[in-house]
Amino acid sequence: MARVETGYPDEMVFRSGGGCAAIFGVPILLIGLGILSLPFWAQEEKEKGELPPVAVLFFGLPFTLGGFALTFGRKGVIIDRRTRRVTEWKGALGLNRKKAHRIDAFDSVSLTRKVRMGNNNRRETFYPVGLAGSGKTAAIEIEKVAAYEAGQKLAEELAKFLDFKIIDTATSTRIVREAGTMDESLRDRIQREGTEVELSEQPADARLQYEVRGKEIQFEIPPTGYNKAHYTMIVVGLILPLAAGAFLTAMLLGKDAPEGVTRWLVSAFLAGAFILLAPAALVGGAIRTATKRVTVTVSPETLRVAEKAFLLDREYRIPADELEELRIGSASAIAGDNAFTVHDQRGRITTSLAQGKVILARSDRVMVTFGQGLSDEELRWLKAVIEKTLTV
């Protein structure tokens, strides 16, 4: 569901249905209606042998019902602070079924992660955001988003609106953010709680290198190197242009080959998409992620993360008074479907571009992860040093 602006400050409205789903549903509905109408208009077929009614219902009814649901179906959630009600509704053509809940029955906003097998045995990761309560109170799912960062933003928006806490179990670490502290910086939180950040010696055999420059510390995180996922991307990227080239050659030399302008347009599209762009994206992406070097610079004022990779350099800056979160989490859980993965027939990941754990740093405007390839001990040490530096 997507949020709908109503102009009322005490309402949050989410709704799904219509749009692309309706466009997709119309032809399915027409196919279903066409099958169901066969016994009424196919007189010639009746003379040859009438189609059994069971077959008409078996094939026509699923198409008709599915197409009707996609074309006319709508559902949504209305959160009203004035009436202290949360209303779920769904229906079609203005005939809706509603279910109301008291806001007081909930006490938190939940952010979780779910993985399912989609089409062609492909894993699909999404992050449901909803309302949760204690005891027998049923949870309400507000929206499913495809990116963890989008889920965090929506959860924070809901928590601020309702003055609820956030319970985030989407990564390997369970995080609870108390109500009224959503915009509190990490530095202010550590000082308010009186937490003493303890530093230990850098772990032995550490891959991480660092240099102290006055109040600033610079960390150099080496590349992760290649794994099975990288090699898979490279092999696919090299095979794809060969297969596309063979198909293009067979098409151009065949008896039914297009002629004139059409021939060259088709050739240019196939050559550009499957011989140049797609292989370059796959091979380049594998090289870029395997050879990426990350520099983390922290001072009492700023956290900077600079990435130097094949044909792509990026830098992220988060002021210390805006940094709200610094934690260690699962790299694959945070990356979701944005990371290329190799999995078995049961959907279990065998290897991925996002392996192990990483440090996540987040403000309201920026989210960045770093530290992939480091051991858990190194990650804990790096996180502690960053926290200590920020709170000096």
C-alpha positions as a Markdown table, in Angstrom:
| # | Residue | x | y | z |
|---|---|---|---|---|
| 1 | Met | 0.0 | 0.0 | 0.0 |
| 2 | Ala | 1.1 | 3.5 | -0.7 |
| 3 | Arg | 0.4 | 6.5 | 1.5 |
| 4 | Val | -2.3 | 8.9 | 0.3 |
| 5 | Glu | -2.1 | 12.6 | 1.3 |
| 6 | Thr | -5.5 | 13.8 | 2.6 |
| 7 | Gly | -4.7 | 17.2 | 3.9 |
| 8 | Tyr | -5.8 | 16.3 | 7.5 |
| 9 | Pro | -2.8 | 16.4 | 9.9 |
| 10 | Asp | -4.5 | 13.8 | 12.3 |
| 11 | Glu | -4.9 | 11.2 | 9.6 |
| 12 | Met | -2.6 | 8.8 | 7.8 |
| 13 | Val | -4.2 | 6.9 | 4.9 |
| 14 | Phe | -2.7 | 4.0 | 3.0 |
| 15 | Arg | -4.3 | 2.5 | -0.1 |
| 16 | Ser | -3.6 | -0.1 | -2.7 |
| 17 | Gly | -5.3 | -1.2 | -5.9 |
| 18 | Gly | -6.0 | 0.4 | -9.3 |
| 19 | Gly | -3.3 | 1.9 | -11.5 |
| 20 | Cys | -1.1 | -0.7 | -13.1 |
| 21 | Ala | -2.9 | -3.6 | -11.3 |
| 22 | Ala | -6.2 | -2.5 | -13.0 |
| 23 | Ile | -4.5 | -2.2 | -16.4 |
| 24 | Phe | -3.1 | -5.7 | -16.0 |
| 25 | Gly | -6.4 | -7.1 | -14.7 |
| 26 | Val | -8.6 | -5.9 | -17.6 |
| 27 | Pro | -7.4 | -8.4 | -20.2 |
| 28 | Ile | -7.5 | -11.2 | -17.7 |
| 29 | Leu | -11.1 | -10.3 | -16.9 |
| 30 | Leu | -12.0 | -10.2 | -20.6 |
| 31 | Ile | -10.4 | -13.6 | -21.2 |
| 32 | Gly | -12.4 | -15.1 | -18.3 |
| 33 | Leu | -15.7 | -13.5 | -19.4 |
| 34 | Gly | -15.0 | -14.8 | -23.0 |
| 35 | Ile | -14.5 | -18.3 | -21.8 |
| 36 | Leu | -17.7 | -18.2 | -19.6 |
| 37 | Ser | -19.7 | -16.9 | -22.5 |
| 38 | Leu | -18.7 | -19.7 | -24.9 |
| 39 | Pro | -21.8 | -21.8 | -24.3 |
| 40 | Phe | -24.0 | -18.8 | -25.3 |
| 41 | Trp | -22.5 | -17.6 | -28.5 |
| 42 | Ala | -20.5 | -20.5 | -30.0 |
| 43 | Gln | -23.4 | -22.1 | -31.8 |
| 44 | Glu | -21.2 | -23.8 | -34.5 |
| 45 | Glu | -19.1 | -25.4 | -31.8 |
| 46 | Lys | -22.2 | -26.7 | -30.1 |
| 47 | Glu | -23.2 | -28.6 | -33.3 |
| 48 | Lys | -19.8 | -30.3 | -33.4 |
| 49 | Gly | -19.8 | -31.0 | -29.7 |
| 50 | Glu | -20.6 | -28.8 | -26.8 |
| 51 | Leu | -17.9 | -27.8 | -24.5 |
| 52 | Pro | -18.6 | -29.3 | -21.1 |
| 53 | Pro | -19.9 | -26.8 | -18.5 |
| 54 | Val | -17.3 | -28.1 | -16.0 |
| 55 | Ala | -14.5 | -27.2 | -18.4 |
| 56 | Val | -16.0 | -23.7 | -18.9 |
| 57 | Leu | -16.1 | -23.1 | -15.2 |
| 58 | Phe | -12.7 | -24.6 | -14.5 |
| 59 | Phe | -11.0 | -22.3 | -17.0 |
| 60 | Gly | -13.2 | -19.3 | -17.0 |
| 61 | Leu | -14.0 | -18.7 | -13.4 |
| 62 | Pro | -10.4 | -18.3 | -12.1 |
| 63 | Phe | -9.6 | -15.8 | -14.9 |
| 64 | Thr | -12.8 | -13.9 | -14.2 |
| 65 | Leu | -12.4 | -13.7 | -10.5 |
| 66 | Gly | -8.7 | -12.9 | -10.7 |
| 67 | Gly | -9.2 | -10.2 | -13.3 |
| 68 | Phe | -12.1 | -8.7 | -11.4 |
| 69 | Ala | -10.0 | -8.5 | -8.2 |
| 70 | Leu | -7.1 | -6.8 | -10.0 |
| 71 | Thr | -9.3 | -4.4 | -11.9 |
| 72 | Phe | -11.8 | -3.3 | -9.2 |
| 73 | Gly | -10.3 | -4.5 | -5.9 |
| 74 | Arg | -9.1 | -1.9 | -3.4 |
| 75 | Lys | -7.8 | -2.1 | 0.2 |
| 76 | Gly | -6.4 | 0.3 | 2.7 |
| 77 | Val | -5.7 | 1.4 | 6.2 |
| 78 | Ile | -6.9 | 4.7 | 7.9 |
| 79 | Ile | -5.1 | 5.8 | 11.1 |
| 80 | Asp | -7.1 | 8.6 | 12.8 |
| 81 | Arg | -5.6 | 10.2 | 15.9 |
| 82 | Arg | -8.8 | 12.1 | 16.7 |
| 83 | Thr | -11.0 | 9.1 | 17.0 |
| 84 | Arg | -8.1 | 6.9 | 18.2 |
| 85 | Arg | -9.1 | 4.3 | 15.6 |
| 86 | Val | -7.2 | 2.2 | 13.0 |
| 87 | Thr | -9.6 | 1.1 | 10.3 |
| 88 | Glu | -8.8 | -1.7 | 7.8 |
| 89 | Trp | -11.0 | -1.9 | 4.7 |
| 90 | Lys | -11.1 | -3.8 | 1.4 |
| 91 | Gly | -13.7 | -4.2 | -1.3 |
| 92 | Ala | -14.7 | -3.4 | -4.9 |
| 93 | Leu | -16.9 | -1.0 | -6.7 |
| 94 | Gly | -17.6 | 1.0 | -3.5 |
| 95 | Leu | -18.7 | -2.1 | -1.5 |
| 96 | Asn | -16.2 | -2.3 | 1.3 |
| 97 | Arg | -15.8 | -4.4 | 4.4 |
| 98 | Lys | -14.3 | -2.6 | 7.3 |
| 99 | Lys | -12.6 | -3.7 | 10.6 |
| 100 | Ala | -11.8 | -1.1 | 13.2 |
| 101 | His | -9.2 | -1.3 | 16.0 |
| 102 | Arg | -8.4 | 1.0 | 18.9 |
| 103 | Ile | -5.0 | 2.7 | 18.6 |
| 104 | Asp | -4.5 | 2.0 | 22.3 |
| 105 | Ala | -4.5 | -1.7 | 21.5 |
| 106 | Phe | -1.1 | -1.2 | 19.9 |
| 107 | Asp | 2.1 | 0.0 | 21.5 |
| 108 | Ser | 4.8 | -0.2 | 18.8 |
| 109 | Val | 5.7 | 0.0 | 15.1 |
| 110 | Ser | 7.2 | -3.2 | 13.7 |
| 111 | Leu | 9.8 | -3.5 | 11.0 |
| 112 | Thr | 10.5 | -7.1 | 9.9 |
| 113 | Arg | 12.0 | -8.9 | 6.9 |
| 114 | Lys | 10.3 | -11.7 | 4.8 |
| 115 | Val | 11.7 | -13.8 | 2.0 |
| 116 | Arg | 9.7 | -15.8 | -0.4 |
| 117 | Met | 10.2 | -17.6 | -3.7 |
| 118 | Gly | 8.8 | -15.7 | -6.6 |
| 119 | Asn | 8.6 | -16.4 | -10.3 |
| 120 | Asn | 11.3 | -18.6 | -11.9 |
| 121 | Asn | 12.5 | -19.7 | -8.4 |
| 122 | Arg | 13.8 | -16.3 | -7.6 |
| 123 | Arg | 14.1 | -15.1 | -4.1 |
| 124 | Glu | 12.1 | -11.9 | -3.3 |
| 125 | Thr | 12.9 | -10.0 | -0.1 |
| 126 | Phe | 10.6 | -7.3 | 1.3 |
| 127 | Tyr | 10.3 | -5.4 | 4.6 |
| 128 | Pro | 6.8 | -5.3 | 6.1 |
| 129 | Val | 6.0 | -2.2 | 8.3 |
| 130 | Gly | 3.0 | -2.5 | 10.7 |
| 131 | Leu | 1.5 | -1.9 | 14.1 |
| 132 | Ala | 2.0 | -4.4 | 16.9 |
| 133 | Gly | 0.7 | -4.8 | 20.4 |
| 134 | Ser | 1.2 | -7.0 | 23.4 |
| 135 | Gly | -0.9 | -9.9 | 24.5 |
| 136 | Lys | -3.6 | -11.1 | 22.1 |
| 137 | Thr | -3.6 | -7.9 | 20.0 |
| 138 | Ala | -3.3 | -8.8 | 16.3 |
| 139 | Ala | -0.7 | -7.1 | 14.3 |
| 140 | Ile | -1.6 | -4.9 | 11.3 |
| 141 | Glu | 0.5 | -4.7 | 8.2 |
| 142 | Ile | 0.6 | -1.2 | 6.8 |
| 143 | Glu | 2.9 | -1.6 | 3.9 |
| 144 | Lys | 5.5 | -3.9 | 2.4 |
| 145 | Val | 8.5 | -2.1 | 0.9 |
| 146 | Ala | 11.4 | -3.5 | -1.2 |
| 147 | Ala | 14.3 | -1.7 | 0.5 |
| 148 | Tyr | 15.3 | -1.7 | 4.1 |
| 149 | Glu | 16.0 | 2.1 | 4.1 |
| 150 | Ala | 12.5 | 2.8 | 2.9 |
| 151 | Gly | 11.1 | 0.6 | 5.6 |
| 152 | Gln | 13.1 | 2.5 | 8.3 |
| 153 | Lys | 11.8 | 5.8 | 7.0 |
| 154 | Leu | 8.2 | 4.6 | 7.0 |
| 155 | Ala | 8.5 | 3.1 | 10.4 |
| 156 | Glu | 9.9 | 6.3 | 11.8 |
| 157 | Glu | 7.2 | 8.3 | 10.2 |
| 158 | Leu | 4.5 | 6.1 | 11.8 |
| 159 | Ala | 6.3 | 6.1 | 15.2 |
| 160 | Lys | 6.4 | 9.9 | 15.2 |
| 161 | Phe | 2.7 | 10.2 | 14.2 |
| 162 | Leu | 1.5 | 7.8 | 17.0 |
| 163 | Asp | 4.3 | 8.5 | 19.5 |
| 164 | Phe | 5.1 | 4.8 | 19.5 |
| 165 | Lys | 8.4 | 2.9 | 19.8 |
| 166 | Ile | 10.0 | 1.0 | 16.9 |
| 167 | Ile | 10.9 | -2.7 | 17.2 |
| 168 | Asp | 13.2 | -3.5 | 14.2 |
| 169 | Thr | 13.9 | -7.2 | 13.7 |
| 170 | Ala | 14.7 | -7.0 | 10.0 |
| 171 | Thr | 18.4 | -7.6 | 10.5 |
| 172 | Ser | 20.3 | -10.0 | 12.7 |
| 173 | Thr | 20.1 | -7.6 | 15.6 |
| 174 | Arg | 16.8 | -6.7 | 17.4 |
| 175 | Ile | 16.7 | -2.9 | 17.8 |
| 176 | Val | 14.2 | -1.0 | 20.0 |
| 177 | Arg | 13.9 | 2.7 | 19.5 |
| 178 | Glu | 11.9 | 4.3 | 22.2 |
| 179 | Ala | 9.1 | 6.8 | 21.6 |
| 180 | Gly | 10.1 | 10.4 | 21.6 |
| 181 | Thr | 13.7 | 9.6 | 20.7 |
| 182 | Met | 13.4 | 9.2 | 16.9 |
| 183 | Asp | 15.4 | 12.4 | 16.1 |
| 184 | Glu | 17.9 | 12.0 | 18.9 |
| 185 | Ser | 21.5 | 11.7 | 17.7 |
| 186 | Leu | 23.6 | 8.8 | 18.8 |
| 187 | Arg | 26.0 | 11.2 | 20.6 |
| 188 | Asp | 23.1 | 12.7 | 22.6 |
| 189 | Arg | 21.7 | 9.3 | 23.4 |
| 190 | Ile | 25.1 | 8.0 | 24.7 |
| 191 | Gln | 25.5 | 11.1 | 26.8 |
| 192 | Arg | 21.9 | 11.0 | 28.1 |
| 193 | Glu | 22.2 | 7.4 | 29.1 |
| 194 | Gly | 25.6 | 7.9 | 30.6 |
| 195 | Thr | 27.0 | 4.9 | 28.7 |
| 196 | Glu | 30.7 | 4.5 | 28.8 |
| 197 | Val | 32.2 | 3.3 | 25.5 |
| 198 | Glu | 34.9 | 0.8 | 26.3 |
| 199 | Leu | 37.9 | 0.5 | 24.0 |
| 200 | Ser | 40.1 | -2.5 | 23.7 |
| 201 | Glu | 43.2 | -3.3 | 21.6 |
| 202 | Gln | 42.8 | -3.8 | 17.9 |
| 203 | Pro | 42.2 | -7.5 | 17.2 |
| 204 | Ala | 45.2 | -9.5 | 16.2 |
| 205 | Asp | 45.6 | -10.3 | 12.5 |
| 206 | Ala | 43.2 | -7.4 | 11.7 |
| 207 | Arg | 42.7 | -6.5 | 8.0 |
| 208 | Leu | 41.7 | -3.0 | 9.0 |
| 209 | Gln | 44.4 | -0.3 | 8.9 |
| 210 | Tyr | 44.0 | 3.2 | 10.6 |
| 211 | Glu | 45.8 | 6.5 | 11.0 |
| 212 | Val | 45.3 | 9.1 | 13.7 |
| 213 | Arg | 45.3 | 12.7 | 12.5 |
| 214 | Gly | 44.7 | 15.0 | 15.5 |
| 215 | Lys | 41.1 | 14.6 | 16.5 |
| 216 | Glu | 40.4 | 12.7 | 13.3 |
| 217 | Ile | 40.9 | 8.9 | 12.7 |
| 218 | Gln | 41.0 | 7.4 | 9.2 |
| 219 | Phe | 40.3 | 3.7 | 8.6 |
| 220 | Glu | 41.2 | 1.8 | 5.4 |
| 221 | Ile | 39.0 | -1.2 | 4.7 |
| 222 | Pro | 40.5 | -3.5 | 2.1 |
| 223 | Pro | 38.5 | -5.1 | -0.8 |
| 224 | Thr | 36.5 | -8.2 | 0.0 |
| 225 | Gly | 37.9 | -10.1 | -3.1 |
| 226 | Tyr | 36.0 | -12.5 | -5.3 |
| 227 | Asn | 33.6 | -15.2 | -4.3 |
| 228 | Lys | 31.2 | -17.6 | -6.1 |
| 229 | Ala | 28.6 | -14.8 | -6.7 |
| 230 | His | 31.2 | -12.6 | -8.4 |
| 231 | Tyr | 32.4 | -15.4 | -10.7 |
| 232 | Thr | 28.8 | -16.3 | -11.6 |
| 233 | Met | 28.1 | -12.7 | -12.6 |
| 234 | Ile | 31.3 | -12.7 | -14.8 |
| 235 | Val | 30.5 | -16.0 | -16.5 |
| 236 | Val | 26.9 | -14.9 | -17.2 |
| 237 | Gly | 28.2 | -11.6 | -18.5 |
| 238 | Leu | 30.6 | -13.4 | -20.9 |
| 239 | Ile | 28.2 | -16.0 | -22.1 |
| 240 | Leu | 25.4 | -13.6 | -22.7 |
| 241 | Pro | 27.0 | -11.7 | -25.7 |
| 242 | Leu | 28.0 | -15.1 | -27.3 |
| 243 | Ala | 24.4 | -16.3 | -27.1 |
| 244 | Ala | 23.0 | -13.0 | -28.3 |
| 245 | Gly | 25.5 | -12.9 | -31.2 |
| 246 | Ala | 24.5 | -16.4 | -32.3 |
| 247 | Phe | 20.8 | -15.6 | -32.2 |
| 248 | Leu | 21.4 | -12.4 | -34.0 |
| 249 | Thr | 23.4 | -14.1 | -36.7 |
| 250 | Ala | 20.8 | -16.9 | -37.2 |
| 251 | Met | 18.0 | -14.3 | -37.4 |
| 252 | Leu | 19.8 | -12.1 | -40.0 |
| 253 | Leu | 20.8 | -15.1 | -42.2 |
| 254 | Gly | 17.4 | -16.9 | -41.9 |
| 255 | Lys | 14.8 | -17.1 | -44.6 |
| 256 | Asp | 12.3 | -15.0 | -42.6 |
| 257 | Ala | 14.9 | -12.3 | -41.7 |
| 258 | Pro | 13.5 | -8.8 | -41.6 |
| 259 | Glu | 14.6 | -6.4 | -44.3 |
| 260 | Gly | 15.3 | -2.7 | -44.7 |
| 261 | Val | 15.2 | -0.4 | -41.7 |
| 262 | Thr | 13.5 | -3.0 | -39.5 |
| 263 | Arg | 16.5 | -5.3 | -39.9 |
| 264 | Trp | 18.9 | -2.7 | -38.7 |
| 265 | Leu | 16.7 | -1.5 | -35.9 |
| 266 | Val | 16.3 | -5.1 | -34.5 |
| 267 | Ser | 20.1 | -5.7 | -34.9 |
| 268 | Ala | 21.0 | -2.5 | -33.1 |
| 269 | Phe | 18.6 | -3.2 | -30.2 |
| 270 | Leu | 19.9 | -6.8 | -29.7 |
| 271 | Ala | 23.5 | -5.8 | -30.1 |
| 272 | Gly | 23.2 | -2.8 | -27.7 |
| 273 | Ala | 21.1 | -4.6 | -25.0 |
| 274 | Phe | 22.6 | -8.1 | -24.9 |
| 275 | Ile | 26.1 | -7.7 | -26.4 |
| 276 | Leu | 27.1 | -4.4 | -24.9 |
| 277 | Leu | 25.0 | -3.1 | -22.0 |
| 278 | Ala | 24.0 | -6.2 | -20.0 |
| 279 | Pro | 27.4 | -7.9 | -20.1 |
| 280 | Ala | 29.1 | -4.6 | -19.2 |
| 281 | Ala | 26.7 | -4.2 | -16.2 |
| 282 | Leu | 27.3 | -7.8 | -14.9 |
| 283 | Val | 31.0 | -7.9 | -15.4 |
| 284 | Gly | 31.6 | -4.3 | -14.3 |
| 285 | Gly | 29.4 | -4.9 | -11.2 |
| 286 | Ala | 31.3 | -8.0 | -10.2 |
| 287 | Ile | 34.7 | -6.3 | -10.5 |
| 288 | Arg | 33.4 | -3.1 | -8.8 |
| 289 | Thr | 32.1 | -4.9 | -5.7 |
| 290 | Ala | 35.1 | -7.3 | -5.4 |
| 291 | Thr | 37.7 | -4.5 | -5.7 |
| 292 | Lys | 36.0 | -1.7 | -3.8 |
| 293 | Arg | 38.1 | 0.1 | -1.2 |
| 294 | Val | 36.4 | 1.9 | 1.6 |
| 295 | Thr | 37.8 | 4.8 | 3.7 |
| 296 | Val | 36.0 | 5.7 | 6.9 |
| 297 | Thr | 36.9 | 9.0 | 8.5 |
| 298 | Val | 35.5 | 10.0 | 11.9 |
| 299 | Ser | 35.9 | 13.1 | 13.9 |
| 300 | Pro | 33.8 | 14.6 | 16.8 |
| 301 | Glu | 31.9 | 16.6 | 14.1 |
| 302 | Thr | 31.5 | 14.2 | 11.1 |
| 303 | Leu | 31.4 | 10.6 | 9.9 |
| 304 | Arg | 32.6 | 10.2 | 6.3 |
| 305 | Val | 32.5 | 7.0 | 4.2 |
| 306 | Ala | 34.3 | 7.1 | 0.8 |
| 307 | Glu | 34.1 | 4.2 | -1.6 |
| 308 | Lys | 36.6 | 3.8 | -4.4 |
| 309 | Ala | 35.6 | 1.2 | -7.0 |
| 310 | Phe | 35.9 | 0.3 | -10.6 |
| 311 | Leu | 34.6 | 3.3 | -12.6 |
| 312 | Leu | 32.6 | 4.5 | -9.6 |
| 313 | Asp | 33.6 | 6.7 | -6.6 |
| 314 | Arg | 31.1 | 7.8 | -3.9 |
| 315 | Glu | 31.2 | 9.6 | -0.6 |
| 316 | Tyr | 28.7 | 9.8 | 2.2 |
| 317 | Arg | 28.8 | 12.5 | 4.9 |
| 318 | Ile | 26.8 | 12.4 | 8.2 |
| 319 | Pro | 27.2 | 15.2 | 10.7 |
| 320 | Ala | 27.6 | 13.9 | 14.3 |
| 321 | Asp | 24.5 | 15.7 | 15.5 |
| 322 | Glu | 22.4 | 14.0 | 12.8 |
| 323 | Leu | 23.8 | 10.4 | 13.1 |
| 324 | Glu | 20.9 | 8.5 | 14.8 |
| 325 | Glu | 22.0 | 5.0 | 14.5 |
| 326 | Leu | 25.3 | 3.0 | 14.3 |
| 327 | Arg | 25.0 | -0.8 | 14.6 |
| 328 | Ile | 26.2 | -4.1 | 13.3 |
| 329 | Gly | 23.8 | -6.1 | 11.2 |
| 330 | Ser | 23.5 | -8.8 | 8.5 |
| 331 | Ala | 24.8 | -7.6 | 5.1 |
| 332 | Ser | 22.3 | -9.7 | 3.2 |
| 333 | Ala | 19.3 | -8.7 | 5.4 |
| 334 | Ile | 20.1 | -5.0 | 4.9 |
| 335 | Ala | 20.8 | -5.3 | 1.1 |
| 336 | Gly | 17.8 | -7.5 | 0.3 |
| 337 | Asp | 17.3 | -8.0 | -3.4 |
| 338 | Asn | 19.8 | -5.3 | -4.2 |
| 339 | Ala | 22.6 | -7.8 | -3.8 |
| 340 | Phe | 23.3 | -10.5 | -6.4 |
| 341 | Thr | 22.8 | -13.9 | -4.8 |
| 342 | Val | 23.3 | -17.6 | -5.7 |
| 343 | His | 20.9 | -20.0 | -4.0 |
| 344 | Asp | 19.8 | -23.6 | -4.1 |
| 345 | Gln | 16.5 | -25.1 | -5.2 |
| 346 | Arg | 15.0 | -24.5 | -1.7 |
| 347 | Gly | 15.8 | -20.8 | -1.9 |
| 348 | Arg | 18.6 | -21.0 | 0.6 |
| 349 | Ile | 21.5 | -18.6 | -0.2 |
| 350 | Thr | 24.7 | -20.4 | -1.0 |
| 351 | Thr | 26.7 | -17.3 | -1.6 |
| 352 | Ser | 26.1 | -13.6 | -2.2 |
| 353 | Leu | 27.7 | -10.3 | -2.9 |
| 354 | Ala | 26.5 | -9.3 | 0.6 |
| 355 | Gln | 28.1 | -11.7 | 3.0 |
| 356 | Gly | 28.7 | -11.7 | 6.7 |
| 357 | Lys | 28.0 | -8.6 | 8.8 |
| 358 | Val | 28.5 | -4.9 | 8.2 |
| 359 | Ile | 28.2 | -1.6 | 10.2 |
| 360 | Leu | 25.1 | 0.4 | 9.4 |
| 361 | Ala | 25.2 | 4.2 | 9.9 |
| 362 | Arg | 22.0 | 6.2 | 9.4 |
| 363 | Ser | 20.6 | 9.7 | 9.6 |
| 364 | Asp | 17.2 | 10.9 | 8.4 |
| 365 | Arg | 18.9 | 11.7 | 5.0 |
| 366 | Val | 21.6 | 9.2 | 4.6 |
| 367 | Met | 22.1 | 5.4 | 5.2 |
| 368 | Val | 25.4 | 3.7 | 4.4 |
| 369 | Thr | 26.9 | 0.4 | 5.3 |
| 370 | Phe | 30.6 | -0.5 | 5.5 |
| 371 | Gly | 33.0 | -3.1 | 7.0 |
| 372 | Gln | 32.1 | -6.0 | 4.7 |
| 373 | Gly | 34.8 | -8.6 | 4.9 |
| 374 | Leu | 35.9 | -7.8 | 8.4 |
| 375 | Ser | 35.6 | -10.2 | 11.2 |
| 376 | Asp | 32.9 | -9.8 | 13.9 |
| 377 | Glu | 35.6 | -8.8 | 16.4 |
| 378 | Glu | 37.0 | -6.1 | 14.1 |
| 379 | Leu | 33.5 | -4.8 | 13.4 |
| 380 | Arg | 32.8 | -4.4 | 17.2 |
| 381 | Trp | 36.2 | -2.7 | 17.7 |
| 382 | Leu | 35.6 | -0.3 | 14.8 |
| 383 | Lys | 32.1 | 0.6 | 16.0 |
| 384 | Ala | 33.4 | 1.3 | 19.5 |
| 385 | Val | 36.2 | 3.5 | 18.2 |
| 386 | Ile | 33.7 | 5.5 | 16.1 |
| 387 | Glu | 31.3 | 5.9 | 19.0 |
| 388 | Lys | 34.2 | 7.0 | 21.3 |
| 389 | Thr | 35.4 | 9.6 | 18.8 |
| 390 | Leu | 32.0 | 11.0 | 18.2 |
| 391 | Thr | 31.4 | 11.6 | 21.9 |
| 392 | Val | 34.7 | 13.2 | 22.8 |
